[in-house]
Amino acid sequence: MRDAESGLESMARTAMVADLRADGTSVKVEPFSTPVCRMAVILDPEGNAVVLHHATTVW
């Protein structure tokens, strides 16, 4: 399923994304911060977007 999007609650940190990139993972969107979370988007081997998400605000 091309262009489907999945999300994972994770530690979307710059170092983790760098480790994934070093292992051959394609990064679609570099890590960035919002007022409530930190996010990045990587691509799985089939080209599907996977959102890495880490909440930084307690609800």
N, C-alpha and C positions, 0 to 999 in steps of 0.2 A: 504494500500500500504506500505509494509514493506521496510525499508531502503530508502525511498524517502527522499529528503532533502529540507527543506524550510528555508528561511532566513527572519529575522526580523531586521529592523533598530531599535536599542534600546540602552539603556544604559547598555552595557555588562560589568557591574562592579562587582567586587568581592562580595560586599554586596548584590546586587540584586540576584546573583546566590546562595548565602548562604540562602537568604529568600526563593527562589524557592525550594532549597534542603530541607529546614525545612518544607515546605508544601508537601513534598513527591515526588518532581520532581527528576528524575534521571539525573545526570550530566555526559555526555560522555567525554567532554573535558573542563577542568578548564579554567577560563578566562586567556587570554594571550594577549600580545601586539605585534603589528607589527609596521613598520615605519609609517603606515597610518591609523591604526584602532586598536580597542580593540575587541576581539571576545571570545565567549564561545559557546559550543554546548550542548544542553539539549535534552532529549528524551520526546516525547509526550506520552500519555497513550497507544498508539498502538505501540510504539517503533520506531517511525520515528524521525530522527534527525532534530532538529530545530536550526539553527545558529542564535545566538544573536550577533548583530554587532553594533558598534558605531564608526563612522568615527572620527578620531582625527586630521585630516589634512583637511584644506579647499582647495578645488580644484578650 
